[in-house]
Amino acid sequence: MSVWDQGRQPSGFQPQETEFDKILRGHPDVKTRSTAEQVKADYEEALAANQAHLDGLENIKSLDAFAMGHKELCDTKANGELLLNQANTMFGKRAHTVEHFEAAYQYLRTETDFLKIDKTVEAAKQREAAKQHFEAETARTAERAFNPNVDYDSMPLEEIRQRAAETFQDEQATGNRGGYDIG
């Protein structure tokens, strides 16, 4: 039978004191165990911190996706923080979607002058929008103008009347009544 079996310790042996032994003796280096409420509060705090971290990662993805559609927005930390803060103000502190950042951007662009914008990209974007508007208006005007080659027999009478009235108003505004000089 060994010394261990006899319940004795070999000479010169110092047993390693476990954490449990220290707790039982009330050792000053050992923190007392938390109550169930403290454990629950610690768990919920850790869970909230983890969710905040996950929300932050999602916000980075959404901001990157949002920025792809807004080349005029300078890619700076300050712009990102402004957009995130505005999205948090508008929608609460959580993971935000691209639509949330779009709403935050629209607010910051119309109500403040805080965002840093690349003016050359913005000007090019405005020129392109003006060009598209011009082309759309030109096409609409050409479609609505009197055209003798259009099959008016198949067109509803109300649309014919509306087109005639528009043509008459346009000609009256320019002072031209079908090429006849009045006066």
C-alpha positions in Angstrom: 0.0 0.0 0.0 1.4 3.4 -1.0 1.5 6.5 1.1 -1.3 7.9 -1.0 -3.6 5.1 -0.1 -2.8 5.5 3.6 -4.0 9.2 3.4 -0.5 10.4 4.3 1.6 12.8 2.3 5.2 11.9 1.4 7.8 13.9 3.2 8.7 17.3 1.6 5.5 17.3 -0.4 3.5 20.5 -0.6 0.0 20.0 -2.1 -1.2 22.4 -4.7 -4.0 24.5 -3.3 -6.9 24.6 -5.7 -9.2 27.6 -6.4 -12.0 25.7 -4.5 -9.7 25.3 -1.5 -9.0 29.0 -1.5 -12.7 29.8 -1.6 -13.5 27.5 1.2 -10.8 29.1 3.4 -11.8 32.7 2.3 -8.4 33.4 0.8 -8.0 37.2 0.2 -6.7 36.7 -3.4 -9.8 35.0 -4.5 -12.9 36.9 -5.6 -16.1 35.6 -4.2 -18.4 33.9 -6.6 -21.2 35.9 -8.1 -24.8 35.5 -7.2 -27.2 34.2 -9.8 -28.4 37.8 -10.6 -24.8 38.9 -11.1 -24.0 36.0 -13.4 -27.2 36.8 -15.4 -26.2 40.5 -15.6 -22.7 39.6 -16.7 -24.1 37.2 -19.3 -26.5 39.8 -20.7 -23.7 42.4 -20.7 -21.4 40.1 -22.7 -24.3 39.2 -25.0 -25.0 42.9 -25.7 -21.3 43.6 -26.3 -21.2 40.7 -28.8 -24.3 42.0 -30.6 -22.9 45.5 -30.7 -19.7 44.0 -32.3 -21.8 42.1 -34.9 -23.9 45.2 -35.6 -20.7 47.1 -36.2 -19.5 44.6 -38.7 -22.8 44.7 -40.5 -22.7 48.5 -40.5 -19.3 48.4 -42.2 -20.7 46.2 -44.9 -23.7 48.4 -45.4 -21.7 51.6 -45.5 -19.3 50.1 -48.1 -22.3 49.0 -50.2 -23.8 52.5 -49.8 -20.6 54.2 -50.8 -20.4 52.2 -54.0 -23.5 54.1 -55.2 -22.2 57.5 -54.0 -18.9 58.2 -55.7 -19.2 61.9 -54.8 -18.9 61.1 -51.1 -15.3 61.2 -49.9 -14.2 58.0 -48.2 -13.2 59.4 -44.9 -13.5 58.3 -41.3 -15.4 61.5 -40.4 -18.0 60.9 -43.2 -18.5 57.3 -42.0 -19.0 58.5 -38.4 -21.4 61.2 -39.5 -23.5 58.8 -41.5 -23.5 56.2 -38.7 -24.4 58.7 -36.1 -27.3 60.1 -38.2 -28.5 56.6 -38.9 -28.4 55.8 -35.2 -30.3 59.0 -34.5 -33.0 58.2 -37.1 -33.4 54.5 -36.7 -31.9 53.6 -33.3 -28.5 52.1 -32.5 -28.5 48.8 -34.3 -27.3 47.1 -37.6 -28.3 49.5 -40.4 -29.3 48.7 -44.0 -28.1 50.6 -47.1 -31.6 52.3 -47.1 -30.9 53.6 -43.6 -27.6 55.1 -44.8 -29.3 56.5 -47.8 -31.9 58.3 -45.6 -29.1 59.6 -43.3 -27.1 60.8 -46.4 -30.1 62.6 -47.8 -30.8 64.3 -44.5 -27.1 65.3 -44.0 -26.9 66.6 -47.6 -30.1 68.7 -47.4 -30.1 69.9 -43.8 -26.3 70.3 -43.1 -23.0 70.9 -44.8 -21.0 68.4 -42.7 -20.2 65.7 -45.3 -17.1 66.1 -47.3 -18.1 65.8 -51.0 -15.8 65.5 -54.1 -17.0 68.5 -56.1 -15.7 67.2 -59.4 -17.6 63.9 -59.2 -20.7 65.8 -57.9 -20.6 68.2 -60.9 -20.2 65.3 -63.4 -23.2 63.6 -61.7 -25.3 66.7 -62.0 -24.3 67.2 -65.7 -25.4 63.6 -66.4 -28.7 64.1 -64.6 -29.3 67.3 -66.6 -28.5 65.5 -69.8 -30.9 62.6 -69.0 -33.6 65.1 -68.1 -33.1 67.0 -71.4 -33.3 63.8 -73.4 -36.5 62.7 -71.6 -38.2 66.1 -72.1 -37.1 66.1 -75.8 -38.6 62.6 -76.3 -41.8 63.6 -74.4 -42.2 66.7 -76.5 -41.6 64.9 -79.8 -44.1 62.2 -78.8 -46.8 64.8 -77.9 -46.3 67.1 -80.9 -48.6 66.9 -83.8 -47.5 64.3 -86.3 -49.5 63.8 -89.5 -48.1 60.3 -89.8 -49.7 59.1 -86.5 -52.8 56.9 -86.8 -55.3 59.2 -85.1 -58.1 56.8 -85.9 -56.9 54.3 -83.3 -56.2 57.0 -80.7 -58.8 57.9 -78.0 -60.6 61.2 -78.7 -59.6 62.6 -75.3 -55.9 62.1 -76.1 -56.3 63.8 -79.5 -57.9 66.8 -77.8 -55.2 66.9 -75.1 -52.4 66.8 -77.7 -54.1 69.5 -79.8 -54.5 71.8 -76.7 -50.8 71.3 -75.8 -49.7 72.1 -79.4 -51.9 75.2 -79.4 -50.5 76.4 -76.1 -46.9 75.8 -77.2 -47.5 77.7 -80.5 -49.3 80.5 -78.6 -46.4 80.8 -76.2 -44.0 81.2 -79.0 -46.2 83.6 -80.9 -46.5 81.2 -83.9 -50.0 80.1 -85.0 -49.3 77.7 -87.7 -47.1 80.1 -89.6 -49.8 82.7 -90.1 -49.0 86.3 -89.2 -51.7 87.7 -87.0 -51.9 91.4 -86.9 
